[in-house]
Amino acid sequence: MAEHEFRRVKESQTTLKELMVPHYANFGGKVHGGVILSLMDKIAYTCAASHARGYCVTASIDSVDFLNSVEVGELLTLHASVNYVGRSSMEVGIKVVSEDFHNGIVKPTNTSYFTMVAVDEETRKPTSVPGLVLEDDVEIKRFLEGMMRRKFKQHHREEMRQARAELDIERELPKLDGQNCKLSRS
């Protein structure tokens, strides 16, 4: 792929609509969160592959916020957009809303950020992706926020690696007082 290639954000924006059927229900009668996560992964792939014009894999998923439950019979609409691109990675922002036809209620249900990586189908190694043409303040803001999230994730990974390496169980034992646990070691 040419280093100078750029694509507009709108070229790969994706919308997916799916009716929530009884088969998707969990034991509580609501739509199972795993069904929604699967749809989110599907739209993240579609959006990223459209931007990269090639095969992509899910590298990470930031926290998925479940804002409202989804009922069987509602129409779920997922919106995805490439917010940020690196050399081979892309951050895809996803917003999910559900619509209750009977009551005319539309509510947000989920948000998340998926990091997708473009992969060469033959070598299975990461491959470069086009840059983004940022055409308005919303797209600029999303790109800048994507840069921040990437930096924060890298910093957090390093801090966690260091904290695990320095963890002294005996010194930290008093912190377990008042926690919902019970020691039972020999």
N, C-alpha and C positions, 0 to 999 in steps of 0.2 A: 504494500500500500504506500502511496506517495506521502511523504512527510508534509507536503503543503496542502493536502486534501482537507476540506472542512465541509461540514453538513449543518444545515439549519436544524434547530431543536424540533421544530414542527414536523420535519420530515419523518421522524421516528416516533412521535407521540402516538400512543396506542390507547384504545378504549375497548374494554371487554365487558359484555353484558351476559349474565346468566341467571336464569330463573332458579330459585332455591326449591328443590323438590324434596319430598318426604325421605328419599334415600339418603339425603345429606344430614338428617337430624341426629343429634347425639342423645344420650340417655335422658337429658333434661328437656328434650323436645325442641331445642334451638338448633340452628345450623352449627355443625361441628367446626371448631376452629381450624382443624386440619384441612378441611375442605377449602376454607378461605385462604389458608396459607398456600395450598396447592395452586389455587387460582392466581394468587399474588406472584408465585414463582413463575407460572406460565406467562403472565403478562410482562414480568421483568425480562424474561428471556426474549419474548417477541420484540419488545422495545429495543433491547440492547442489540439483538441480532439484526434488526432493521437498521440501526445506526451503523454497526460494524460491517453489515452486509456479509455476515459469516457466522460461524458457530461460536457460541458463548457458553460459559459455565457460571454458575452461582458461586462466588467466592466467599461472601459473607452476607448476613442479614442483620441490620441493626435492629434494635428492639422493635417488635411489632406491637403497636398500641391497639388494644381492643377497646374501642370507645363505647359502643352500643352492641347489644346482641342482635343477631339476624334471625328472623323467623322464616319458617318454611312458607313458601308462597310469595315471598318478597323477591323483587328483581334486584340483583346485586350488580352494580356498575363499578368497574375498576378503571382508573385513569393512571397511566404511566408516562413518565417523561425522563429523558436523559438530562440530568442536572449538571453533571461534571464528568469530564474525561481526563484520564491520565495518559500514559503511553499505551497501555493495553487494557486498562480497567475503565469501567464506567459506573457512575453512581446513578441508579434509576430510582426516582422518587415515585411512590405509589400512594394513591388516595382511593379509598373504597367507600361507597355510599350504598345504602339500601333504600328501596322505595316500596312502601305499602300501598298497593293500588286501591284497596278498599277505603282507606282513610285519607289518602292523598298526602301521606307523610313521607318526607325524604330525610334521612338522618345519616350522618357520617358514622362509619363503623370501624375503619382501620386506617392506619398510616404506617409507612415504613420506608426504609431506604435499603435497597439491595445493591451490593457491589458485584458487578458482572465482569468477567474477563473474557476477552476475545481470544480464541484458541485456534491455531492452525489445525485443520482436520487431519492432515497427514502426520505431522510431527508431534501433535498434542502439546506444543509449546505456545506460550502467550505470543500474540501477534499485535502489531500496532493498530490503533483505531483512528478514524478521522477526528480532527478537532471539532469544536462546536462554534458555530456562528451565533453570537449572542445579539438578539435583535431588539430587546427591550429591557427595562429595569428589572422586571420579574426574572428574566433569564439570567441577567447579570448577578442578581442577588442569589439565586439558586446555585450558580456556579461558585460564587464566593463562599457560600455556606457549605457546599460540598468540599471545597478546599479545607475549610475549618474542620469539618467532621473527619476528614482523612487525617489531618494533623493530630486531632484529639485522639483518634483511635490508635495511631502509631505511638503517641505519648503514653496512653493508657496501657497498651501492650507492654511497653518497656517498664513502666512502673510496676505492673503486676509480675513480670518476670523477675525484677529485682526484689520485690516483696516476698515472693515465694522462695527465692534463693536465701534470703536473710531470715526467714521465719524460724523462730526458736520456740518450740512448743512449750517447754517448761516455763519460759518467761511469760508466755501469752496465756497460760492456764487461768489466771485470775479473771481474764476477760470473759470466761465462760460462766462466771457467777451471774445468776439472774437470767440466763438464756434458757431456752426450751430444749435442754439436753441434759443427759445424765452420763457421768463417766463410769465405765465398767471395764477398766483395763486391769490386767494382772501385774 
